[in-house]
Amino acid sequence: MENFNYENRHYLALKQEDLKLNKEKIEWIFTNYEQITFSVKWNKNKTPILMMNGYKIASISNLKIHINIHDLKGDFNFNNTPLLRVSCRF
């Protein structure tokens, strides 16, 4: 029971190459914004993109259909990989 997910949260599979390319942007947003908001936007190719305060951050590989995503939360780790982990509720 210790591994039971009581909050029913799911981690988004963020493309690590995108996170590496946008590392400076992520650090800048983290430093300069008092409140950080996450959202998911679907591009023309129907690929989901993680947005952070309106900036494109990374592609998401484990969302294949348009679903309602709620309560996005981010975990930052600037010293190790992954740089950013985002969880949500469906």
PDB file of N, CA, C and O in Angstrom:
ATOM      1  N   MET A   1       0.806  -1.202   0.000  1.00  0.00           N
ATOM      2  CA  MET A   1       0.000   0.000   0.000  1.00  0.00           C
ATOM      3  C   MET A   1       0.848   1.265   0.000  1.00  0.00           C
ATOM      4  O   MET A   1       0.331   2.350  -0.267  1.00  0.00           O
ATOM      5  N   GLU A   2       2.140   1.147   0.295  1.00  0.00           N
ATOM      6  CA  GLU A   2       2.961   2.351   0.382  1.00  0.00           C
ATOM      7  C   GLU A   2       3.161   3.025  -0.971  1.00  0.00           C
ATOM      8  O   GLU A   2       3.474   4.215  -1.006  1.00  0.00           O
ATOM      9  N   ASN A   3       2.994   2.316  -2.084  1.00  0.00           N
ATOM     10  CA  ASN A   3       3.147   2.910  -3.406  1.00  0.00           C
ATOM     11  C   ASN A   3       1.819   3.331  -4.024  1.00  0.00           C
ATOM     12  O   ASN A   3       1.779   3.720  -5.191  1.00  0.00           O
ATOM     13  N   PHE A   4       0.741   3.260  -3.265  1.00  0.00           N
ATOM     14  CA  PHE A   4      -0.568   3.621  -3.798  1.00  0.00           C
ATOM     15  C   PHE A   4      -0.621   5.116  -4.067  1.00  0.00           C
ATOM     16  O   PHE A   4      -0.186   5.921  -3.243  1.00  0.00           O
ATOM     17  N   ASN A   5      -1.151   5.477  -5.215  1.00  0.00           N
ATOM     18  CA  ASN A   5      -1.248   6.867  -5.639  1.00  0.00           C
ATOM     19  C   ASN A   5      -2.578   7.448  -5.148  1.00  0.00           C
ATOM     20  O   ASN A   5      -3.576   7.408  -5.868  1.00  0.00           O
ATOM     21  N   TYR A   6      -2.593   7.982  -3.933  1.00  0.00           N
ATOM     22  CA  TYR A   6      -3.819   8.492  -3.323  1.00  0.00           C
ATOM     23  C   TYR A   6      -4.397   9.689  -4.069  1.00  0.00           C
ATOM     24  O   TYR A   6      -5.614   9.872  -4.089  1.00  0.00           O
ATOM     25  N   GLU A   7      -3.565  10.486  -4.666  1.00  0.00           N
ATOM     26  CA  GLU A   7      -4.035  11.676  -5.360  1.00  0.00           C
ATOM     27  C   GLU A   7      -4.388  11.405  -6.815  1.00  0.00           C
ATOM     28  O   GLU A   7      -4.876  12.300  -7.505  1.00  0.00           O
ATOM     29  N   ASN A   8      -4.149  10.180  -7.299  1.00  0.00           N
ATOM     30  CA  ASN A   8      -4.434   9.804  -8.680  1.00  0.00           C
ATOM     31  C   ASN A   8      -3.718  10.726  -9.665  1.00  0.00           C
ATOM     32  O   ASN A   8      -4.314  11.169 -10.646  1.00  0.00           O
ATOM     33  N   ARG A   9      -2.446  11.014  -9.408  1.00  0.00           N
ATOM     34  CA  ARG A   9      -1.645  11.883 -10.260  1.00  0.00           C
ATOM     35  C   ARG A   9      -0.860  11.040 -11.257  1.00  0.00           C
ATOM     36  O   ARG A   9      -0.461   9.914 -10.963  1.00  0.00           O
ATOM     37  N   HIS A  10      -0.647  11.606 -12.437  1.00  0.00           N
ATOM     38  CA  HIS A  10       0.105  10.949 -13.500  1.00  0.00           C
ATOM     39  C   HIS A  10       1.218  11.891 -13.943  1.00  0.00           C
ATOM     40  O   HIS A  10       1.003  13.097 -14.067  1.00  0.00           O
ATOM     41  N   TYR A  11       2.412  11.340 -14.182  1.00  0.00           N
ATOM     42  CA  TYR A  11       3.519  12.155 -14.672  1.00  0.00           C
ATOM     43  C   TYR A  11       3.491  12.207 -16.189  1.00  0.00           C
ATOM     44  O   TYR A  11       3.280  11.193 -16.854  1.00  0.00           O
ATOM     45  N   LEU A  12       3.706  13.395 -16.727  1.00  0.00           N
ATOM     46  CA  LEU A  12       3.786  13.566 -18.167  1.00  0.00           C
ATOM     47  C   LEU A  12       5.180  13.164 -18.636  1.00  0.00           C
ATOM     48  O   LEU A  12       6.173  13.490 -17.986  1.00  0.00           O
ATOM     49  N   ALA A  13       5.257  12.462 -19.755  1.00  0.00           N
ATOM     50  CA  ALA A  13       6.545  12.055 -20.333  1.00  0.00           C
ATOM     51  C   ALA A  13       7.044  13.197 -21.215  1.00  0.00           C
ATOM     52  O   ALA A  13       6.654  13.321 -22.376  1.00  0.00           O
ATOM     53  N   LEU A  14       7.916  14.025 -20.641  1.00  0.00           N
ATOM     54  CA  LEU A  14       8.448  15.180 -21.359  1.00  0.00           C
ATOM     55  C   LEU A  14       9.673  14.770 -22.166  1.00  0.00           C
ATOM     56  O   LEU A  14      10.484  13.964 -21.711  1.00  0.00           O
ATOM     57  N   LYS A  15       9.802  15.325 -23.359  1.00  0.00           N
ATOM     58  CA  LYS A  15      10.934  15.016 -24.232  1.00  0.00           C
ATOM     59  C   LYS A  15      12.192  15.659 -23.640  1.00  0.00           C
ATOM     60  O   LYS A  15      12.282  16.881 -23.526  1.00  0.00           O
ATOM     61  N   GLN A  16      13.156  14.823 -23.267  1.00  0.00           N
ATOM     62  CA  GLN A  16      14.356  15.300 -22.573  1.00  0.00           C
ATOM     63  C   GLN A  16      15.201  16.229 -23.445  1.00  0.00           C
ATOM     64  O   GLN A  16      15.832  17.151 -22.929  1.00  0.00           O
ATOM     65  N   GLU A  17      15.221  15.997 -24.764  1.00  0.00           N
ATOM     66  CA  GLU A  17      15.983  16.883 -25.654  1.00  0.00           C
ATOM     67  C   GLU A  17      15.421  18.301 -25.617  1.00  0.00           C
ATOM     68  O   GLU A  17      16.174  19.275 -25.632  1.00  0.00           O
ATOM     69  N   ASP A  18      14.086  18.410 -25.569  1.00  0.00           N
ATOM     70  CA  ASP A  18      13.455  19.728 -25.488  1.00  0.00           C
ATOM     71  C   ASP A  18      13.794  20.414 -24.170  1.00  0.00           C
ATOM     72  O   ASP A  18      14.043  21.620 -24.137  1.00  0.00           O
ATOM     73  N   LEU A  19      13.802  19.645 -23.085  1.00  0.00           N
ATOM     74  CA  LEU A  19      14.151  20.223 -21.779  1.00  0.00           C
ATOM     75  C   LEU A  19      15.587  20.737 -21.775  1.00  0.00           C
ATOM     76  O   LEU A  19      15.864  21.799 -21.219  1.00  0.00           O
ATOM     77  N   LYS A  20      16.503  19.989 -22.393  1.00  0.00           N
ATOM     78  CA  LYS A  20      17.902  20.429 -22.462  1.00  0.00           C
ATOM     79  C   LYS A  20      18.030  21.704 -23.285  1.00  0.00           C
ATOM     80  O   LYS A  20      18.765  22.617 -22.910  1.00  0.00           O
ATOM     81  N   LEU A  21      17.313  21.769 -24.412  1.00  0.00           N
ATOM     82  CA  LEU A  21      17.366  22.964 -25.256  1.00  0.00           C
ATOM     83  C   LEU A  21      16.774  24.190 -24.560  1.00  0.00           C
ATOM     84  O   LEU A  21      17.229  25.311 -24.787  1.00  0.00           O
ATOM     85  N   ASN A  22      15.773  23.984 -23.724  1.00  0.00           N
ATOM     86  CA  ASN A  22      15.077  25.087 -23.057  1.00  0.00           C
ATOM     87  C   ASN A  22      15.492  25.277 -21.605  1.00  0.00           C
ATOM     88  O   ASN A  22      14.778  25.927 -20.841  1.00  0.00           O
ATOM     89  N   LYS A  23      16.627  24.723 -21.215  1.00  0.00           N
ATOM     90  CA  LYS A  23      17.066  24.806 -19.818  1.00  0.00           C
ATOM     91  C   LYS A  23      17.192  26.256 -19.349  1.00  0.00           C
ATOM     92  O   LYS A  23      16.723  26.599 -18.264  1.00  0.00           O
ATOM     93  N   GLU A  24      17.817  27.100 -20.154  1.00  0.00           N
ATOM     94  CA  GLU A  24      17.990  28.504 -19.754  1.00  0.00           C
ATOM     95  C   GLU A  24      16.639  29.212 -19.633  1.00  0.00           C
ATOM     96  O   GLU A  24      16.441  30.026 -18.731  1.00  0.00           O
ATOM     97  N   LYS A  25      15.715  28.902 -20.540  1.00  0.00           N
ATOM     98  CA  LYS A  25      14.380  29.509 -20.487  1.00  0.00           C
ATOM     99  C   LYS A  25      13.640  29.066 -19.225  1.00  0.00           C
ATOM    100  O   LYS A  25      12.982  29.877 -18.572  1.00  0.00           O
ATOM    101  N   ILE A  26      13.747  27.779 -18.881  1.00  0.00           N
ATOM    102  CA  ILE A  26      13.094  27.255 -17.678  1.00  0.00           C
ATOM    103  C   ILE A  26      13.665  27.926 -16.430  1.00  0.00           C
ATOM    104  O   ILE A  26      12.916  28.332 -15.541  1.00  0.00           O
ATOM    105  N   GLU A  27      14.995  28.042 -16.368  1.00  0.00           N
ATOM    106  CA  GLU A  27      15.637  28.696 -15.217  1.00  0.00           C
ATOM    107  C   GLU A  27      15.239  30.165 -15.139  1.00  0.00           C
ATOM    108  O   GLU A  27      15.016  30.689 -14.047  1.00  0.00           O
ATOM    109  N   TRP A  28      15.149  30.837 -16.292  1.00  0.00           N
ATOM    110  CA  TRP A  28      14.770  32.247 -16.311  1.00  0.00           C
ATOM    111  C   TRP A  28      13.343  32.427 -15.798  1.00  0.00           C
ATOM    112  O   TRP A  28      13.084  33.319 -14.990  1.00  0.00           O
ATOM    113  N   ILE A  29      12.420  31.588 -16.260  1.00  0.00           N
ATOM    114  CA  ILE A  29      11.030  31.668 -15.793  1.00  0.00           C
ATOM    115  C   ILE A  29      10.969  31.390 -14.295  1.00  0.00           C
ATOM    116  O   ILE A  29      10.282  32.099 -13.560  1.00  0.00           O
ATOM    117  N   PHE A  30      11.681  30.365 -13.840  1.00  0.00           N
ATOM    118  CA  PHE A  30      11.686  30.004 -12.420  1.00  0.00           C
ATOM    119  C   PHE A  30      12.198  31.163 -11.565  1.00  0.00           C
ATOM    120  O   PHE A  30      11.688  31.403 -10.471  1.00  0.00           O
ATOM    121  N   THR A  31      13.203  31.879 -12.061  1.00  0.00           N
ATOM    122  CA  THR A  31      13.812  32.982 -11.318  1.00  0.00           C
ATOM    123  C   THR A  31      12.963  34.250 -11.352  1.00  0.00           C
ATOM    124  O   THR A  31      12.868  34.951 -10.344  1.00  0.00           O
ATOM    125  N   ASN A  32      12.346  34.557 -12.490  1.00  0.00           N
ATOM    126  CA  ASN A  32      11.712  35.854 -12.687  1.00  0.00           C
ATOM    127  C   ASN A  32      10.202  35.907 -12.473  1.00  0.00           C
ATOM    128  O   ASN A  32       9.640  36.996 -12.361  1.00  0.00           O
ATOM    129  N   TYR A  33       9.549  34.781 -12.415  1.00  0.00           N
ATOM    130  CA  TYR A  33       8.101  34.784 -12.221  1.00  0.00           C
ATOM    131  C   TYR A  33       7.769  34.376 -10.798  1.00  0.00           C
ATOM    132  O   TYR A  33       8.309  33.402 -10.274  1.00  0.00           O
ATOM    133  N   GLU A  34       6.876  35.130 -10.183  1.00  0.00           N
ATOM    134  CA  GLU A  34       6.448  34.814  -8.822  1.00  0.00           C
ATOM    135  C   GLU A  34       5.521  33.605  -8.809  1.00  0.00           C
ATOM    136  O   GLU A  34       5.576  32.778  -7.899  1.00  0.00           O
ATOM    137  N   GLN A  35       4.674  33.511  -9.821  1.00  0.00           N
ATOM    138  CA  GLN A  35       3.751  32.381  -9.936  1.00  0.00           C
ATOM    139  C   GLN A  35       4.010  31.687 -11.269  1.00  0.00           C
ATOM    140  O   GLN A  35       4.024  32.335 -12.315  1.00  0.00           O
ATOM    141  N   ILE A  36       4.213  30.384 -11.235  1.00  0.00           N
ATOM    142  CA  ILE A  36       4.479  29.606 -12.441  1.00  0.00           C
ATOM    143  C   ILE A  36       3.236  28.796 -12.776  1.00  0.00           C
ATOM    144  O   ILE A  36       2.711  28.056 -11.944  1.00  0.00           O
ATOM    145  N   THR A  37       2.779  28.952 -14.011  1.00  0.00           N
ATOM    146  CA  THR A  37       1.602  28.213 -14.462  1.00  0.00           C
ATOM    147  C   THR A  37       1.992  27.268 -15.595  1.00  0.00           C
ATOM    148  O   THR A  37       2.803  27.606 -16.457  1.00  0.00           O
ATOM    149  N   PHE A  38       1.403  26.093 -15.574  1.00  0.00           N
ATOM    150  CA  PHE A  38       1.626  25.095 -16.612  1.00  0.00           C
ATOM    151  C   PHE A  38       0.323  24.870 -17.362  1.00  0.00           C
ATOM    152  O   PHE A  38      -0.763  24.933 -16.786  1.00  0.00           O
ATOM    153  N   SER A  39       0.448  24.606 -18.656  1.00  0.00           N
ATOM    154  CA  SER A  39      -0.710  24.244 -19.467  1.00  0.00           C
ATOM    155  C   SER A  39      -0.235  23.344 -20.602  1.00  0.00           C
ATOM    156  O   SER A  39       0.963  23.229 -20.862  1.00  0.00           O
ATOM    157  N   VAL A  40      -1.190  22.713 -21.268  1.00  0.00           N
ATOM    158  CA  VAL A  40      -0.876  21.861 -22.412  1.00  0.00           C
ATOM    159  C   VAL A  40      -1.575  22.442 -23.630  1.00  0.00           C
ATOM    160  O   VAL A  40      -2.773  22.722 -23.610  1.00  0.00           O
ATOM    161  N   LYS A  41      -0.791  22.617 -24.694  1.00  0.00           N
ATOM    162  CA  LYS A  41      -1.318  23.142 -25.946  1.00  0.00           C
ATOM    163  C   LYS A  41      -1.068  22.089 -27.026  1.00  0.00           C
ATOM    164  O   LYS A  41      -0.018  21.447 -27.041  1.00  0.00           O
ATOM    165  N   TRP A  42      -2.022  21.917 -27.916  1.00  0.00           N
ATOM    166  CA  TRP A  42      -1.879  20.956 -29.013  1.00  0.00           C
ATOM    167  C   TRP A  42      -1.466  21.730 -30.253  1.00  0.00           C
ATOM    168  O   TRP A  42      -2.152  22.671 -30.652  1.00  0.00           O
ATOM    169  N   ASN A  43      -0.333  21.338 -30.880  1.00  0.00           N
ATOM    170  CA  ASN A  43       0.128  22.049 -32.070  1.00  0.00           C
ATOM    171  C   ASN A  43      -0.574  21.520 -33.322  1.00  0.00           C
ATOM    172  O   ASN A  43      -1.463  20.673 -33.225  1.00  0.00           O
ATOM    173  N   LYS A  44      -0.178  22.017 -34.495  1.00  0.00           N
ATOM    174  CA  LYS A  44      -0.827  21.650 -35.758  1.00  0.00           C
ATOM    175  C   LYS A  44      -0.691  20.163 -36.069  1.00  0.00           C
ATOM    176  O   LYS A  44      -1.567  19.585 -36.714  1.00  0.00           O
ATOM    177  N   ASN A  45       0.396  19.539 -35.620  1.00  0.00           N
ATOM    178  CA  ASN A  45       0.617  18.110 -35.859  1.00  0.00           C
ATOM    179  C   ASN A  45      -0.106  17.246 -34.834  1.00  0.00           C
ATOM    180  O   ASN A  45       0.092  16.032 -34.794  1.00  0.00           O
ATOM    181  N   LYS A  46      -0.936  17.861 -34.013  1.00  0.00           N
ATOM    182  CA  LYS A  46      -1.678  17.189 -32.938  1.00  0.00           C
ATOM    183  C   LYS A  46      -0.749  16.569 -31.905  1.00  0.00           C
ATOM    184  O   LYS A  46      -1.049  15.531 -31.314  1.00  0.00           O
ATOM    185  N   THR A  47       0.380  17.226 -31.703  1.00  0.00           N
ATOM    186  CA  THR A  47       1.330  16.820 -30.675  1.00  0.00           C
ATOM    187  C   THR A  47       1.127  17.723 -29.468  1.00  0.00           C
ATOM    188  O   THR A  47       1.088  18.944 -29.620  1.00  0.00           O
ATOM    189  N   PRO A  48       0.998  17.154 -28.272  1.00  0.00           N
ATOM    190  CA  PRO A  48       0.838  17.997 -27.087  1.00  0.00           C
ATOM    191  C   PRO A  48       2.164  18.652 -26.684  1.00  0.00           C
ATOM    192  O   PRO A  48       3.217  18.015 -26.706  1.00  0.00           O
ATOM    193  N   ILE A  49       2.091  19.912 -26.322  1.00  0.00           N
ATOM    194  CA  ILE A  49       3.260  20.699 -25.922  1.00  0.00           C
ATOM    195  C   ILE A  49       3.018  21.234 -24.516  1.00  0.00           C
ATOM    196  O   ILE A  49       1.950  21.774 -24.229  1.00  0.00           O
ATOM    197  N   LEU A  50       4.009  21.085 -23.641  1.00  0.00           N
ATOM    198  CA  LEU A  50       3.924  21.677 -22.306  1.00  0.00           C
ATOM    199  C   LEU A  50       4.286  23.147 -22.402  1.00  0.00           C
ATOM    200  O   LEU A  50       5.330  23.513 -22.942  1.00  0.00           O
ATOM    201  N   MET A  51       3.404  23.985 -21.868  1.00  0.00           N
ATOM    202  CA  MET A  51       3.628  25.425 -21.822  1.00  0.00           C
ATOM    203  C   MET A  51       3.884  25.820 -20.371  1.00  0.00           C
ATOM    204  O   MET A  51       3.241  25.317 -19.450  1.00  0.00           O
ATOM    205  N   MET A  52       4.830  26.725 -20.192  1.00  0.00           N
ATOM    206  CA  MET A  52       5.164  27.222 -18.854  1.00  0.00           C
ATOM    207  C   MET A  52       5.104  28.737 -18.922  1.00  0.00           C
ATOM    208  O   MET A  52       5.961  29.365 -19.544  1.00  0.00           O
ATOM    209  N   ASN A  53       4.108  29.327 -18.292  1.00  0.00           N
ATOM    210  CA  ASN A  53       3.863  30.773 -18.333  1.00  0.00           C
ATOM    211  C   ASN A  53       3.813  31.291 -19.773  1.00  0.00           C
ATOM    212  O   ASN A  53       4.312  32.378 -20.064  1.00  0.00           O
ATOM    213  N   GLY A  54       3.211  30.510 -20.668  1.00  0.00           N
ATOM    214  CA  GLY A  54       3.040  30.924 -22.054  1.00  0.00           C
ATOM    215  C   GLY A  54       4.192  30.584 -22.977  1.00  0.00           C
ATOM    216  O   GLY A  54       4.091  30.836 -24.178  1.00  0.00           O
ATOM    217  N   TYR A  55       5.276  30.026 -22.477  1.00  0.00           N
ATOM    218  CA  TYR A  55       6.433  29.649 -23.290  1.00  0.00           C
ATOM    219  C   TYR A  55       6.419  28.146 -23.564  1.00  0.00           C
ATOM    220  O   TYR A  55       6.107  27.349 -22.680  1.00  0.00           O
ATOM    221  N   LYS A  56       6.760  27.766 -24.806  1.00  0.00           N
ATOM    222  CA  LYS A  56       6.853  26.349 -25.153  1.00  0.00           C
ATOM    223  C   LYS A  56       8.086  25.760 -24.485  1.00  0.00           C
ATOM    224  O   LYS A  56       9.189  26.293 -24.612  1.00  0.00           O
ATOM    225  N   ILE A  57       7.887  24.647 -23.765  1.00  0.00           N
ATOM    226  CA  ILE A  57       8.978  24.038 -23.012  1.00  0.00           C
ATOM    227  C   ILE A  57       9.372  22.683 -23.569  1.00  0.00           C
ATOM    228  O   ILE A  57      10.552  22.448 -23.831  1.00  0.00           O
ATOM    229  N   ALA A  58       8.406  21.777 -23.759  1.00  0.00           N
ATOM    230  CA  ALA A  58       8.750  20.425 -24.210  1.00  0.00           C
ATOM    231  C   ALA A  58       7.539  19.722 -24.803  1.00  0.00           C
ATOM    232  O   ALA A  58       6.394  20.008 -24.451  1.00  0.00           O
ATOM    233  N   SER A  59       7.820  18.792 -25.713  1.00  0.00           N
ATOM    234  CA  SER A  59       6.777  17.913 -26.246  1.00  0.00           C
ATOM    235  C   SER A  59       6.441  16.857 -25.204  1.00  0.00           C
ATOM    236  O   SER A  59       7.280  16.483 -24.384  1.00  0.00           O
ATOM    237  N   ILE A  60       5.208  16.387 -25.248  1.00  0.00           N
ATOM    238  CA  ILE A  60       4.747  15.350 -24.322  1.00  0.00           C
ATOM    239  C   ILE A  60       4.454  14.099 -25.138  1.00  0.00           C
ATOM    240  O   ILE A  60       3.703  14.154 -26.112  1.00  0.00           O
ATOM    241  N   SER A  61       5.041  12.972 -24.746  1.00  0.00           N
ATOM    242  CA  SER A  61       4.892  11.763 -25.562  1.00  0.00           C
ATOM    243  C   SER A  61       3.815  10.802 -25.070  1.00  0.00           C
ATOM    244  O   SER A  61       3.429   9.903 -25.817  1.00  0.00           O
ATOM    245  N   ASN A  62       3.319  10.953 -23.854  1.00  0.00           N
ATOM    246  CA  ASN A  62       2.351   9.970 -23.361  1.00  0.00           C
ATOM    247  C   ASN A  62       0.899  10.458 -23.391  1.00  0.00           C
ATOM    248  O   ASN A  62       0.043   9.879 -22.722  1.00  0.00           O
ATOM    249  N   LEU A  63       0.616  11.501 -24.147  1.00  0.00           N
ATOM    250  CA  LEU A  63      -0.766  11.944 -24.371  1.00  0.00           C
ATOM    251  C   LEU A  63      -1.059  11.810 -25.859  1.00  0.00           C
ATOM    252  O   LEU A  63      -0.433  12.483 -26.679  1.00  0.00           O
ATOM    253  N   LYS A  64      -1.987  10.961 -26.206  1.00  0.00           N
ATOM    254  CA  LYS A  64      -2.269  10.714 -27.621  1.00  0.00           C
ATOM    255  C   LYS A  64      -3.595  11.303 -28.082  1.00  0.00           C
ATOM    256  O   LYS A  64      -3.806  11.473 -29.283  1.00  0.00           O
ATOM    257  N   ILE A  65      -4.478  11.612 -27.167  1.00  0.00           N
ATOM    258  CA  ILE A  65      -5.782  12.156 -27.535  1.00  0.00           C
ATOM    259  C   ILE A  65      -6.043  13.418 -26.724  1.00  0.00           C
ATOM    260  O   ILE A  65      -5.425  13.642 -25.682  1.00  0.00           O
ATOM    261  N   HIS A  66      -6.953  14.225 -27.210  1.00  0.00           N
ATOM    262  CA  HIS A  66      -7.339  15.431 -26.470  1.00  0.00           C
ATOM    263  C   HIS A  66      -8.144  15.011 -25.249  1.00  0.00           C
ATOM    264  O   HIS A  66      -9.271  14.530 -25.374  1.00  0.00           O
ATOM    265  N   ILE A  67      -7.574  15.191 -24.091  1.00  0.00           N
ATOM    266  CA  ILE A  67      -8.256  14.871 -22.843  1.00  0.00           C
ATOM    267  C   ILE A  67      -8.186  16.086 -21.933  1.00  0.00           C
ATOM    268  O   ILE A  67      -7.327  16.951 -22.103  1.00  0.00           O
ATOM    269  N   ASN A  68      -9.072  16.146 -20.992  1.00  0.00           N
ATOM    270  CA  ASN A  68      -9.048  17.236 -20.016  1.00  0.00           C
ATOM    271  C   ASN A  68      -7.971  16.955 -18.984  1.00  0.00           C
ATOM    272  O   ASN A  68      -7.990  15.924 -18.311  1.00  0.00           O
ATOM    273  N   ILE A  69      -7.042  17.874 -18.869  1.00  0.00           N
ATOM    274  CA  ILE A  69      -5.943  17.750 -17.920  1.00  0.00           C
ATOM    275  C   ILE A  69      -6.157  18.799 -16.841  1.00  0.00           C
ATOM    276  O   ILE A  69      -6.411  19.966 -17.139  1.00  0.00           O
ATOM    277  N   HIS A  70      -6.053  18.381 -15.594  1.00  0.00           N
ATOM    278  CA  HIS A  70      -6.304  19.276 -14.470  1.00  0.00           C
ATOM    279  C   HIS A  70      -5.106  19.295 -13.529  1.00  0.00           C
ATOM    280  O   HIS A  70      -4.335  18.337 -13.461  1.00  0.00           O
ATOM    281  N   ASP A  71      -4.966  20.382 -12.819  1.00  0.00           N
ATOM    282  CA  ASP A  71      -4.046  20.476 -11.682  1.00  0.00           C
ATOM    283  C   ASP A  71      -2.613  20.088 -12.039  1.00  0.00           C
ATOM    284  O   ASP A  71      -2.046  19.168 -11.449  1.00  0.00           O
ATOM    285  N   LEU A  72      -2.033  20.795 -13.009  1.00  0.00           N
ATOM    286  CA  LEU A  72      -0.637  20.549 -13.381  1.00  0.00           C
ATOM    287  C   LEU A  72       0.288  21.082 -12.296  1.00  0.00           C
ATOM    288  O   LEU A  72       0.140  22.220 -11.851  1.00  0.00           O
ATOM    289  N   LYS A  73       1.243  20.258 -11.869  1.00  0.00           N
ATOM    290  CA  LYS A  73       2.227  20.655 -10.859  1.00  0.00           C
ATOM    291  C   LYS A  73       3.618  20.281 -11.352  1.00  0.00           C
ATOM    292  O   LYS A  73       3.817  19.210 -11.926  1.00  0.00           O
ATOM    293  N   GLY A  74       4.573  21.169 -11.125  1.00  0.00           N
ATOM    294  CA  GLY A  74       5.938  20.923 -11.576  1.00  0.00           C
ATOM    295  C   GLY A  74       6.903  20.731 -10.428  1.00  0.00           C
ATOM    296  O   GLY A  74       6.786  21.367  -9.381  1.00  0.00           O
ATOM    297  N   ASP A  75       7.866  19.836 -10.642  1.00  0.00           N
ATOM    298  CA  ASP A  75       8.976  19.613  -9.712  1.00  0.00           C
ATOM    299  C   ASP A  75      10.257  19.987 -10.441  1.00  0.00           C
ATOM    300  O   ASP A  75      10.591  19.387 -11.462  1.00  0.00           O
ATOM    301  N   PHE A  76      10.979  20.982  -9.914  1.00  0.00           N
ATOM    302  CA  PHE A  76      12.207  21.452 -10.546  1.00  0.00           C
ATOM    303  C   PHE A  76      13.414  20.827  -9.868  1.00  0.00           C
ATOM    304  O   PHE A  76      13.440  20.676  -8.646  1.00  0.00           O
ATOM    305  N   ASN A  77      14.422  20.461 -10.669  1.00  0.00           N
ATOM    306  CA  ASN A  77      15.677  19.928 -10.155  1.00  0.00           C
ATOM    307  C   ASN A  77      16.781  20.408 -11.089  1.00  0.00           C
ATOM    308  O   ASN A  77      17.059  19.769 -12.103  1.00  0.00           O
ATOM    309  N   PHE A  78      17.409  21.526 -10.753  1.00  0.00           N
ATOM    310  CA  PHE A  78      18.392  22.129 -11.642  1.00  0.00           C
ATOM    311  C   PHE A  78      19.760  21.463 -11.573  1.00  0.00           C
ATOM    312  O   PHE A  78      20.636  21.787 -12.376  1.00  0.00           O
ATOM    313  N   ASN A  79      19.967  20.539 -10.634  1.00  0.00           N
ATOM    314  CA  ASN A  79      21.264  19.883 -10.490  1.00  0.00           C
ATOM    315  C   ASN A  79      21.343  18.538 -11.190  1.00  0.00           C
ATOM    316  O   ASN A  79      22.437  18.089 -11.531  1.00  0.00           O
ATOM    317  N   ASN A  80      20.220  17.890 -11.410  1.00  0.00           N
ATOM    318  CA  ASN A  80      20.217  16.545 -11.981  1.00  0.00           C
ATOM    319  C   ASN A  80      19.214  16.449 -13.121  1.00  0.00           C
ATOM    320  O   ASN A  80      18.456  17.381 -13.391  1.00  0.00           O
ATOM    321  N   THR A  81      19.231  15.301 -13.778  1.00  0.00           N
ATOM    322  CA  THR A  81      18.251  14.995 -14.807  1.00  0.00           C
ATOM    323  C   THR A  81      17.175  14.141 -14.173  1.00  0.00           C
ATOM    324  O   THR A  81      17.534  13.250 -13.403  1.00  0.00           O
ATOM    325  N   PRO A  82      15.932  14.321 -14.414  1.00  0.00           N
ATOM    326  CA  PRO A  82      15.340  15.318 -15.300  1.00  0.00           C
ATOM    327  C   PRO A  82      15.269  16.693 -14.642  1.00  0.00           C
ATOM    328  O   PRO A  82      15.104  16.820 -13.429  1.00  0.00           O
ATOM    329  N   LEU A  83      15.396  17.689 -15.461  1.00  0.00           N
ATOM    330  CA  LEU A  83      15.360  19.078 -15.009  1.00  0.00           C
ATOM    331  C   LEU A  83      13.979  19.453 -14.468  1.00  0.00           C
ATOM    332  O   LEU A  83      13.861  20.219 -13.512  1.00  0.00           O
ATOM    333  N   LEU A  84      12.955  18.907 -15.086  1.00  0.00           N
ATOM    334  CA  LEU A  84      11.581  19.248 -14.733  1.00  0.00           C
ATOM    335  C   LEU A  84      10.705  18.008 -14.869  1.00  0.00           C
ATOM    336  O   LEU A  84      10.784  17.283 -15.861  1.00  0.00           O
ATOM    337  N   ARG A  85       9.871  17.773 -13.861  1.00  0.00           N
ATOM    338  CA  ARG A  85       8.850  16.716 -13.911  1.00  0.00           C
ATOM    339  C   ARG A  85       7.511  17.379 -13.650  1.00  0.00           C
ATOM    340  O   ARG A  85       7.380  18.192 -12.735  1.00  0.00           O
ATOM    341  N   VAL A  86       6.524  17.033 -14.450  1.00  0.00           N
ATOM    342  CA  VAL A  86       5.199  17.631 -14.312  1.00  0.00           C
ATOM    343  C   VAL A  86       4.176  16.519 -14.127  1.00  0.00           C
ATOM    344  O   VAL A  86       4.135  15.554 -14.890  1.00  0.00           O
ATOM    345  N   SER A  87       3.354  16.674 -13.101  1.00  0.00           N
ATOM    346  CA  SER A  87       2.286  15.704 -12.852  1.00  0.00           C
ATOM    347  C   SER A  87       0.942  16.390 -13.050  1.00  0.00           C
ATOM    348  O   SER A  87       0.837  17.615 -12.999  1.00  0.00           O
ATOM    349  N   CYS A  88      -0.088  15.570 -13.276  1.00  0.00           N
ATOM    350  CA  CYS A  88      -1.423  16.112 -13.518  1.00  0.00           C
ATOM    351  C   CYS A  88      -2.478  15.098 -13.102  1.00  0.00           C
ATOM    352  O   CYS A  88      -2.178  13.966 -12.722  1.00  0.00           O
ATOM    353  N   ARG A  89      -3.710  15.544 -13.188  1.00  0.00           N
ATOM    354  CA  ARG A  89      -4.873  14.665 -13.010  1.00  0.00           C
ATOM    355  C   ARG A  89      -5.676  14.703 -14.300  1.00  0.00           C
ATOM    356  O   ARG A  89      -5.770  15.742 -14.954  1.00  0.00           O
ATOM    357  N   PHE A  90      -6.246  13.580 -14.655  1.00  0.00           N
ATOM    358  CA  PHE A  90      -7.090  13.511 -15.864  1.00  0.00           C
ATOM    359  C   PHE A  90      -8.540  13.635 -15.477  1.00  0.00           C
ATOM    360  O   PHE A  90      -9.415  13.602 -16.342  1.00  0.00           O
TER     361      PHE A  90
END
